[in-house]
Amino acid sequence: MVVALRHWIQSFVPETYKTDLIKFWKGRVLVYLLLLCIVFAFIAITASLFTGVFETVYFNGFILVFLIIDLIVFKRTGSFNFVANCFAFIGITGLIYGCLTSGGIYSENVFWMSMFPLLTLFLSDVKTGLFWTFITSIVFIILYFITKGDINAYFDQILIIDPSHYLISGILFVVFIVFINALFKIQLESYLEKTIQQNTRLQSQQKEIKNKTNRLEITKQQLIERNKELEQYAYATSHDLKQPLKTIISFTNLLQNELEESNALNEESRKLFSFISKGTADMDNLVSDVLKFAKNSGDSYNPFEMTDLNELLVEVEQSISKSIYESEAIITYQELPSIDVVPVKIKQLFQNLLINAIKFRSEERKLKIDISAYKQNQDWIFEIEDNGIGIQKEQLKQVFLPFVKLHPSSQYNGSGIGLSTCKKIVESHGGKIWIESEFGKGTSVLFTLPDTN
C-alpha cells in the first residue's frame, strides 16, 4: 500500500523530469508539500465546522480549491516558478486573514507565514525566494502597526479563542516542521544514493572503456607489426619476381639483337618477340602495382602534418606535367583548405585521380578538370570533376575493387588498382570516397577528409 501511495504521489511529477534527478527530487518535494497543505486545509475546514466558526469555512474551502488547481497545473506544465509563486500567494494570503482574526502580530500564524519564503527559495530560485522574503517582511510590518493601533482589540481576540485552537496549531506546526525536515532528509538521501550508484556505474564503465582501449591499443600494435611484416614480404616477393622477369627481358633482347644481326628474323618472329616484350613489361608493372597496393593496405607509418593542399596540388601538377601537357588538359581549382593529413599519401591520392581523369578523357572535346572543396559539418568534401568519357551506371560498384579493369588493356593500360589505392588512402584518414558519373559526359570523384581544425 505504501509503495502504491508513493507511485500515486510521483505520478503528479511531469514525465520529462524523471530523467533529471534534481528536478525529479524537487518535483516530489513540491507535490508532497501541496498534498500536505491540502490535508491541512481539510483539517482546518473540519475544525471550523466542529468549533462552529463557520465564517472561515468558505475561506479555507477557497484555499483548498486553489491548492488542488496548483497541483494539477504542476502536473501539466512542470513550471516550478509558477507553482511556487501561486503556493506562496495562497499560503501568505490565507495566513494574513488568520492573523487579522487571531491576534494580529501576536498570532501563531506569523510563524507559519515565515515558512513560505524558505519553501519558495528551495522550490524555485533565489530571486523568487528573495521576492517573497520582501513581501513577508512588509506584511509583518503592516501587521505590527495594525496591532499597535488597536492593541486591546487584538488582545481580546487572543483571549476569546479557545486554547484548543493553539494546541492544535502548535501540534500541526511541529508536525509540519518535522515533516519538512524528514521529507528533505529522505529525498536528499535518496538523491545522494542514486548519485552514488550512478558514479559507481560510471566508474565501472570508465574502467571497462579503459580496458577495451588498452585491448584495442594492443590489437593496433599487433596489426601494425603484421602490416610491417606484410610490407616486408611484399618487397621480398616483388624483388624475387622481378629478378627472373629482368632475366627474361634481358635474354629476349639479346636473342632478338643476334637474330636481327644475322638477318634470321621474319615478320612473324618479330611479332612474337613483340608479344614477349609486352607481356614481360606488363608483368613487371603488375608486380610493382601489387607492391604499391600492399603498401597502402597497411598503416602508412607516416606522421600526420598540417598541410596546405594548394601547395600540395602544385607539386602534383609538376610531377605529372608531361601527361598534362600531352593531353592539353585544363586544370582549375578553388582555394583548398589546410588540414591534418599524411602529405605523401594525399599527394598520391590527387595524383592517381588526376592521372585517371587524363587517361579516360574524351576524344570529342578538350579535357577540363575542376577541383573544389567545401565544408559540411565536421568534414571537408573534395570533388574532382572532369568532362571525360564517364562510367556506365552498372559499373560504378566495381570501380574501387582492386585489379578490376572496366576497359580492355588494348584500349587503356594499367592494372586496375588506382582507385582501390585511393579508397585505402581516404579510409586511412577517416574519410569515405564515392563516384558520381554520367556515361559519355564526365565523372565526379568525391571524397571526405575530417576537419581537424
Backbone torsions as a table, in degrees:
resi	resn	phi	psi	omega
1	MET	NA	-41.3	179.1
2	VAL	-62.4	-42.2	179.9
3	VAL	-64.0	-42.5	179.1
4	ALA	-63.1	-40.3	177.9
5	LEU	-63.9	-41.6	179.4
6	ARG	-63.1	-42.9	178.6
7	HIS	-63.9	-38.8	178.5
8	TRP	-63.8	-43.0	178.3
9	ILE	-63.7	-42.6	-178.7
10	GLN	-69.4	-19.1	178.8
11	SER	-66.4	-18.2	177.8
12	PHE	-79.1	-14.2	177.3
13	VAL	-80.4	129.7	-178.4
14	PRO	-55.7	144.5	-178.7
15	GLU	-59.3	-33.7	-177.0
16	THR	-65.6	-20.6	-178.8
17	TYR	-86.8	-9.8	-174.7
18	LYS	-73.4	-11.4	175.3
19	THR	-96.6	-5.2	178.9
20	ASP	-116.6	109.0	-173.3
21	LEU	-58.6	-43.5	-175.9
22	ILE	-67.0	-48.5	179.8
23	LYS	-64.7	-37.8	178.8
24	PHE	-65.4	-40.3	178.2
25	TRP	-63.5	-49.6	179.1
26	LYS	-63.0	-37.2	178.9
27	GLY	-63.4	-42.2	178.2
28	ARG	-63.8	-41.4	178.5
29	VAL	-61.1	-44.5	180.0
30	LEU	-61.7	-43.3	179.2
31	VAL	-63.3	-43.5	177.6
32	TYR	-58.9	-43.5	-179.1
33	LEU	-64.5	-44.5	-179.9
34	LEU	-62.9	-42.8	178.6
35	LEU	-65.4	-37.9	177.7
36	LEU	-63.1	-43.7	179.8
37	CYS	-66.2	-34.9	175.9
38	ILE	-62.8	-42.1	177.1
39	VAL	-62.6	-43.9	178.9
40	PHE	-61.9	-38.7	178.9
41	ALA	-63.5	-41.4	175.5
42	PHE	-60.9	-43.2	179.7
43	ILE	-62.8	-42.3	-179.8
44	ALA	-63.1	-41.8	178.7
45	ILE	-64.2	-43.5	179.3
46	THR	-62.7	-42.9	-179.8
47	ALA	-64.2	-39.8	179.6
48	SER	-63.8	-41.3	178.5
49	LEU	-67.4	-36.4	-178.4
50	PHE	-69.3	-40.0	-178.1
51	THR	-87.3	-10.0	178.0
52	GLY	86.7	11.0	178.4
53	VAL	-89.7	78.3	-171.6
54	PHE	-72.9	-21.1	-177.1
55	GLU	-66.5	-21.6	179.8
56	THR	-89.3	-10.7	-178.1
57	VAL	-63.0	-44.9	-178.4
58	TYR	-64.1	-41.9	-178.8
59	PHE	-65.5	-45.2	178.3
60	ASN	-65.4	-33.4	175.9
61	GLY	-64.8	-40.1	176.8
62	PHE	-60.7	-44.7	179.3
63	ILE	-63.5	-41.4	179.4
64	LEU	-59.0	-46.4	179.5
65	VAL	-61.8	-42.6	179.7
66	PHE	-61.7	-41.1	180.0
67	LEU	-64.9	-41.8	178.7
68	ILE	-63.9	-42.5	177.7
69	ILE	-62.3	-42.2	179.0
70	ASP	-58.1	-42.7	-179.9
71	LEU	-64.5	-42.9	-179.8
72	ILE	-66.7	-41.4	179.3
73	VAL	-61.7	-41.0	179.6
74	PHE	-63.7	-40.3	179.2
75	LYS	-63.7	-37.3	-177.6
76	ARG	-78.1	-42.9	-171.7
77	THR	-103.4	-32.3	-177.3
78	GLY	72.5	17.5	-177.3
79	SER	-84.8	108.8	178.5
80	PHE	-66.3	-42.7	-177.2
81	ASN	-60.6	-51.0	-177.0
82	PHE	-61.5	-49.0	-176.4
83	VAL	-67.0	-40.9	179.7
84	ALA	-64.2	-40.8	178.8
85	ASN	-65.9	-43.4	177.5
86	CYS	-63.7	-42.1	179.4
87	PHE	-58.3	-47.8	-179.8
88	ALA	-65.9	-41.6	-179.2
89	PHE	-62.3	-46.7	-179.7
90	ILE	-62.2	-48.2	-176.8
91	GLY	-62.8	-48.3	-177.1
92	ILE	-68.4	-38.6	177.7
93	THR	-60.8	-46.7	179.6
94	GLY	-63.6	-37.7	-178.3
95	LEU	-74.3	-29.7	174.7
96	ILE	-62.8	-44.0	176.7
97	TYR	-60.8	-43.0	179.0
98	GLY	-62.4	-40.2	179.2
99	CYS	-63.8	-42.6	-176.7
100	LEU	-68.0	-18.6	-179.2
101	THR	-109.7	3.7	-176.5
102	SER	-141.7	34.8	172.4
103	GLY	114.5	7.5	176.5
104	GLY	62.1	-126.5	-178.0
105	ILE	-68.0	-18.4	179.4
106	TYR	-85.4	-6.0	-176.0
107	SER	-67.3	147.3	176.9
108	GLU	-69.2	-14.0	179.0
109	ASN	-67.2	-19.8	177.5
110	VAL	-60.2	-39.1	-179.7
111	PHE	-67.6	-38.9	177.2
112	TRP	-63.1	-39.4	-178.0
113	MET	-63.0	-33.7	-177.4
114	SER	-68.7	-13.2	-179.3
115	MET	-76.8	-28.1	-171.1
116	PHE	-68.2	-41.5	175.1
117	PRO	-58.1	-37.0	179.0
118	LEU	-66.0	-41.8	-179.5
119	LEU	-66.6	-42.4	179.1
120	THR	-67.2	-34.3	177.6
121	LEU	-62.2	-40.7	-179.4
122	PHE	-75.5	-44.6	-172.4
123	LEU	-80.0	-28.5	-177.2
124	SER	-111.4	-104.7	178.6
125	ASP	-147.6	176.3	-176.1
126	VAL	-61.3	-41.6	-178.3
127	LYS	-60.8	-44.2	178.9
128	THR	-66.2	-42.6	178.7
129	GLY	-61.0	-42.9	178.9
130	LEU	-66.6	-36.8	178.8
131	PHE	-60.6	-48.4	-178.8
132	TRP	-73.2	-24.4	172.0
133	THR	-64.6	-43.0	178.0
134	PHE	-63.7	-46.0	179.8
135	ILE	-61.0	-44.4	-179.3
136	THR	-64.0	-40.1	178.7
137	SER	-62.6	-42.7	177.7
138	ILE	-62.1	-42.1	178.6
139	VAL	-61.1	-43.5	179.0
140	PHE	-60.8	-42.4	-179.9
141	ILE	-64.0	-44.7	179.3
142	ILE	-62.7	-43.8	178.1
143	LEU	-61.0	-37.5	178.8
144	TYR	-60.4	-49.1	-177.9
145	PHE	-69.2	-36.4	177.3
146	ILE	-63.1	-46.3	-179.7
147	THR	-64.5	-41.7	-179.5
148	LYS	-65.8	-33.0	-178.4
149	GLY	-67.7	-30.4	-179.9
150	ASP	-142.7	63.9	-171.5
151	ILE	-65.4	-33.1	-179.0
152	ASN	-66.0	-40.6	-179.3
153	ALA	-62.7	-41.1	-179.4
154	TYR	-71.9	-31.4	173.6
155	PHE	-65.4	-39.0	178.1
156	ASP	-62.1	-37.6	178.0
157	GLN	-60.7	-43.0	-179.3
158	ILE	-63.6	-40.6	-178.5
159	LEU	-69.8	-34.4	-178.0
160	ILE	-70.1	-38.6	-175.0
161	ILE	-63.0	134.5	179.5
162	ASP	-64.2	138.6	179.6
163	PRO	-57.4	-26.7	179.3
164	SER	-61.6	-29.3	177.7
165	HIS	-60.0	-47.1	-179.5
166	TYR	-69.3	-32.8	177.3
167	LEU	-62.8	-50.0	-180.0
168	ILE	-63.5	-43.4	-178.9
169	SER	-62.9	-42.6	179.8
170	GLY	-64.0	-43.9	179.5
171	ILE	-63.0	-45.6	179.9
172	LEU	-62.3	-38.2	179.3
173	PHE	-64.1	-44.8	178.3
174	VAL	-63.3	-44.3	178.9
175	VAL	-60.2	-42.4	-180.0
176	PHE	-61.6	-47.3	-179.7
177	ILE	-61.8	-46.2	179.4
178	VAL	-63.1	-41.7	-180.0
179	PHE	-62.0	-45.5	179.9
180	ILE	-60.8	-47.4	180.0
181	ASN	-62.0	-44.6	179.7
182	ALA	-63.9	-40.3	-179.8
183	LEU	-63.0	-48.3	178.7
184	PHE	-61.4	-41.4	-178.1
185	LYS	-64.9	-47.1	-179.0
186	ILE	-63.4	-46.6	-178.3
187	GLN	-66.0	-39.9	179.8
188	LEU	-65.4	-43.5	178.2
189	GLU	-63.4	-40.1	177.7
190	SER	-62.5	-43.8	179.0
191	TYR	-63.0	-45.0	-179.5
192	LEU	-64.4	-38.9	179.1
193	GLU	-63.0	-43.8	178.3
194	LYS	-65.8	-38.0	178.1
195	THR	-63.0	-43.5	178.7
196	ILE	-63.1	-41.9	178.7
197	GLN	-62.6	-41.9	177.9
198	GLN	-63.8	-43.0	178.1
199	ASN	-62.0	-40.1	178.0
200	THR	-62.9	-44.0	177.9
201	ARG	-63.7	-41.8	179.4
202	LEU	-63.2	-42.3	178.4
203	GLN	-63.0	-40.2	178.0
204	SER	-64.4	-42.1	178.9
205	GLN	-66.3	-40.2	178.2
206	GLN	-62.4	-41.0	178.6
207	LYS	-63.6	-42.5	179.3
208	GLU	-64.7	-41.9	178.2
209	ILE	-63.0	-40.9	179.3
210	LYS	-62.9	-43.3	178.6
211	ASN	-63.0	-42.8	178.9
212	LYS	-65.1	-39.3	178.0
213	THR	-62.0	-42.6	178.5
214	ASN	-63.0	-42.3	179.2
215	ARG	-65.4	-38.9	177.4
216	LEU	-64.3	-38.7	179.1
217	GLU	-64.2	-41.4	177.7
218	ILE	-63.5	-44.5	178.9
219	THR	-62.4	-39.4	178.8
220	LYS	-62.2	-45.2	179.5
221	GLN	-62.4	-39.6	178.2
222	GLN	-63.7	-41.1	178.4
223	LEU	-64.6	-39.5	178.6
224	ILE	-61.7	-44.1	179.5
225	GLU	-62.9	-43.0	-179.3
226	ARG	-67.5	-37.0	177.3
227	ASN	-65.3	-37.1	176.2
228	LYS	-63.0	-43.0	178.6
229	GLU	-62.9	-42.1	178.6
230	LEU	-62.0	-41.2	180.0
231	GLU	-65.9	-42.8	178.5
232	GLN	-63.4	-39.7	178.8
233	TYR	-64.8	-40.1	179.2
234	ALA	-62.8	-41.9	177.3
235	TYR	-60.8	-46.0	-178.1
236	ALA	-63.8	-44.8	-180.0
237	THR	-63.9	-41.6	178.8
238	SER	-59.7	-45.4	-179.7
239	HIS	-62.6	-43.8	-178.5
240	ASP	-66.1	-35.3	179.6
241	LEU	-76.7	-35.5	-177.2
242	LYS	-70.0	-31.8	-175.3
243	GLN	-62.4	-50.5	177.0
244	PRO	-65.8	-30.2	177.1
245	LEU	-63.9	-42.0	178.3
246	LYS	-63.0	-38.0	179.2
247	THR	-64.3	-44.4	179.4
248	ILE	-61.9	-46.0	-179.3
249	ILE	-62.5	-43.5	-177.5
250	SER	-63.4	-49.4	-177.7
251	PHE	-70.8	-31.3	176.7
252	THR	-64.2	-42.9	178.4
253	ASN	-64.6	-42.6	179.2
254	LEU	-61.6	-46.0	-179.6
255	LEU	-63.3	-42.2	179.7
256	GLN	-63.7	-41.8	179.7
257	ASN	-64.3	-42.4	179.6
258	GLU	-63.1	-43.0	180.0
259	LEU	-67.5	-34.1	177.6
260	GLU	-64.5	-42.9	-178.3
261	GLU	-65.8	-33.2	-178.9
262	SER	-91.9	6.5	179.8
263	ASN	55.3	34.5	-178.2
264	ALA	-97.0	3.7	-177.9
265	LEU	-97.4	131.2	170.9
266	ASN	-107.1	-178.9	-175.8
267	GLU	-63.1	-37.7	-179.8
268	GLU	-66.7	-39.2	179.6
269	SER	-66.1	-42.5	178.8
270	ARG	-60.7	-38.4	179.6
271	LYS	-64.6	-39.2	179.2
272	LEU	-65.9	-43.7	177.3
273	PHE	-62.3	-35.4	178.5
274	SER	-65.1	-40.1	177.5
275	PHE	-63.4	-41.6	-179.7
276	ILE	-63.7	-45.4	-178.7
277	SER	-63.0	-43.9	-179.6
278	LYS	-66.8	-42.4	-178.9
279	GLY	-62.9	-44.3	179.5
280	THR	-68.2	-35.8	177.9
281	ALA	-65.9	-41.7	177.4
282	ASP	-63.6	-40.3	178.9
283	MET	-63.8	-40.8	178.5
284	ASP	-62.6	-43.0	177.8
285	ASN	-64.9	-39.2	179.9
286	LEU	-64.0	-42.2	178.1
287	VAL	-62.8	-41.5	178.0
288	SER	-62.9	-40.2	179.5
289	ASP	-68.8	-37.5	176.0
290	VAL	-59.8	-42.3	178.6
291	LEU	-61.6	-44.7	179.5
292	LYS	-63.1	-43.4	-179.1
293	PHE	-64.3	-41.4	178.4
294	ALA	-63.0	-38.3	179.9
295	LYS	-65.7	-39.2	-179.9
296	ASN	-79.6	-14.9	178.3
297	SER	-74.5	-26.3	-179.9
298	GLY	-93.7	-172.0	177.4
299	ASP	-71.0	144.3	-175.1
300	SER	-74.2	-23.0	-177.7
301	TYR	60.6	8.6	178.1
302	ASN	-102.6	141.5	-177.9
303	PRO	-73.5	150.8	173.2
304	PHE	-76.4	141.8	178.9
305	GLU	-137.0	148.5	173.1
306	MET	-70.4	115.6	-170.0
307	THR	-124.1	133.1	173.4
308	ASP	-82.5	110.3	-175.1
309	LEU	-70.1	-19.6	175.1
310	ASN	-66.0	-45.9	178.1
311	GLU	-65.8	-39.8	-179.8
312	LEU	-63.1	-39.2	-179.5
313	LEU	-67.4	-33.5	175.6
314	VAL	-62.1	-41.8	177.9
315	GLU	-62.9	-40.0	179.4
316	VAL	-63.0	-45.7	179.5
317	GLU	-60.7	-38.1	178.5
318	GLN	-66.4	-38.8	-177.0
319	SER	-70.6	-25.3	179.7
320	ILE	-116.6	26.3	-175.6
321	SER	-59.2	-35.0	179.5
322	LYS	-62.4	-46.1	179.7
323	SER	-64.4	-38.5	179.0
324	ILE	-64.7	-42.1	-178.4
325	TYR	-66.0	-46.5	-176.5
326	GLU	-67.0	-34.0	-179.3
327	SER	-86.4	-9.8	-176.7
328	GLU	56.4	35.4	-178.1
329	ALA	-72.5	142.5	174.9
330	ILE	-106.1	113.2	-177.9
331	ILE	-108.6	123.0	177.6
332	THR	-124.1	149.6	176.4
333	TYR	-154.6	149.0	177.8
334	GLN	-82.9	179.4	176.0
335	GLU	-63.9	121.7	-179.4
336	LEU	-98.2	154.2	-175.6
337	PRO	-79.7	169.9	169.5
338	SER	-105.5	121.3	-178.1
339	ILE	-137.7	168.7	-177.1
340	ASP	-85.7	107.9	-177.7
341	VAL	-142.3	175.3	169.2
342	VAL	-91.6	105.1	-170.7
343	PRO	-54.0	-44.3	-176.2
344	VAL	-63.6	-33.5	179.9
345	LYS	-73.7	-44.9	-179.6
346	ILE	-67.0	-32.6	175.2
347	LYS	-63.0	-43.5	177.3
348	GLN	-63.8	-37.8	178.8
349	LEU	-59.5	-54.6	-179.8
350	PHE	-62.3	-38.6	-178.9
351	GLN	-63.6	-45.9	179.4
352	ASN	-61.9	-42.5	-177.5
353	LEU	-68.1	-39.1	178.6
354	LEU	-69.2	-41.5	178.5
355	ILE	-62.9	-39.1	176.8
356	ASN	-61.5	-44.6	180.0
357	ALA	-61.9	-39.7	179.2
358	ILE	-68.8	-43.1	-177.2
359	LYS	-61.9	-44.4	-175.1
360	PHE	-100.0	44.2	177.5
361	ARG	-81.4	160.0	179.9
362	SER	-90.9	142.8	177.5
363	GLU	-79.5	-11.0	-174.6
364	GLU	-87.6	-15.1	-177.6
365	ARG	-150.0	160.5	179.3
366	LYS	-71.6	136.3	-175.8
367	LEU	-71.6	129.2	174.4
368	LYS	-126.4	130.7	179.3
369	ILE	-124.5	125.2	179.3
370	ASP	-118.1	129.4	-179.8
371	ILE	-113.9	127.2	-179.0
372	SER	-139.4	164.4	178.3
373	ALA	-149.1	141.5	176.0
374	TYR	-145.9	154.8	-175.4
375	LYS	-89.2	136.6	174.8
376	GLN	-141.6	112.2	-175.6
377	ASN	56.4	-118.2	-177.7
378	GLN	-101.7	14.9	-177.2
379	ASP	-126.1	155.5	166.5
380	TRP	-99.7	131.8	176.3
381	ILE	-106.7	121.7	179.8
382	PHE	-105.4	143.3	179.5
383	GLU	-134.5	127.4	174.7
384	ILE	-114.8	107.0	-172.9
385	GLU	-110.0	133.9	177.0
386	ASP	-131.0	168.2	178.2
387	ASN	-111.9	40.1	-177.3
388	GLY	-79.7	-151.4	-172.7
389	ILE	-78.9	-17.1	179.4
390	GLY	77.9	178.1	-178.7
391	ILE	-130.3	138.5	178.2
392	GLN	-68.2	145.5	-173.9
393	LYS	-57.1	-40.7	-177.3
394	GLU	-71.9	-12.2	-179.9
395	GLN	-96.1	-6.7	-174.8
396	LEU	-62.2	-32.0	-178.2
397	LYS	-72.9	-15.6	-175.0
398	GLN	-97.1	-12.4	-168.3
399	VAL	-64.2	-26.8	-177.1
400	PHE	-96.4	2.4	177.8
401	LEU	-77.4	136.7	-178.8
402	PRO	-69.1	139.6	175.2
403	PHE	64.5	21.6	174.1
404	VAL	-102.5	120.5	-179.3
405	LYS	-108.8	130.9	-178.8
406	LEU	-86.2	-12.7	-178.1
407	HIS	-132.0	149.7	179.2
408	PRO	-65.3	152.6	-178.1
409	SER	-62.7	-25.3	179.7
410	SER	-67.4	-24.8	178.9
411	GLN	-91.3	-50.3	-176.3
412	TYR	-134.2	122.2	178.2
413	ASN	-76.9	167.0	-178.7
414	GLY	130.0	164.0	-176.2
415	SER	-106.2	-4.9	176.5
416	GLY	82.9	28.2	178.1
417	ILE	-116.4	3.0	-177.0
418	GLY	-59.5	-52.3	-177.7
419	LEU	-74.5	-32.4	177.0
420	SER	-65.8	-34.8	175.2
421	THR	-66.0	-41.5	177.3
422	CYS	-59.4	-41.2	179.6
423	LYS	-62.5	-43.2	178.5
424	LYS	-60.7	-43.1	-177.7
425	ILE	-65.3	-46.6	-178.6
426	VAL	-63.3	-44.9	-179.0
427	GLU	-66.3	-32.5	177.9
428	SER	-68.7	-17.5	176.1
429	HIS	-96.6	3.9	179.7
430	GLY	83.6	20.5	-179.3
431	GLY	-113.0	-171.4	176.3
432	LYS	-140.7	156.7	-176.0
433	ILE	-134.2	143.5	178.0
434	TRP	-152.9	168.6	-176.1
435	ILE	-127.2	136.9	171.5
436	GLU	-120.2	127.4	-173.9
437	SER	-148.4	150.0	172.7
438	GLU	-124.7	115.4	-173.8
439	PHE	-57.5	129.1	179.7
440	GLY	89.0	-10.1	-176.7
441	LYS	-119.4	-26.9	179.5
442	GLY	146.4	175.8	-175.0
443	THR	-137.7	143.7	172.4
444	SER	-120.7	121.2	173.8
445	VAL	-100.1	123.0	-179.1
446	LEU	-118.2	140.8	175.3
447	PHE	-148.9	155.4	179.7
448	THR	-111.9	148.6	171.9
449	LEU	-134.4	135.2	-178.7
450	PRO	-61.7	141.8	175.3
451	ASP	-83.7	104.0	-176.4
452	THR	-86.3	0.9	179.6
453	ASN	-81.6	NA	NA
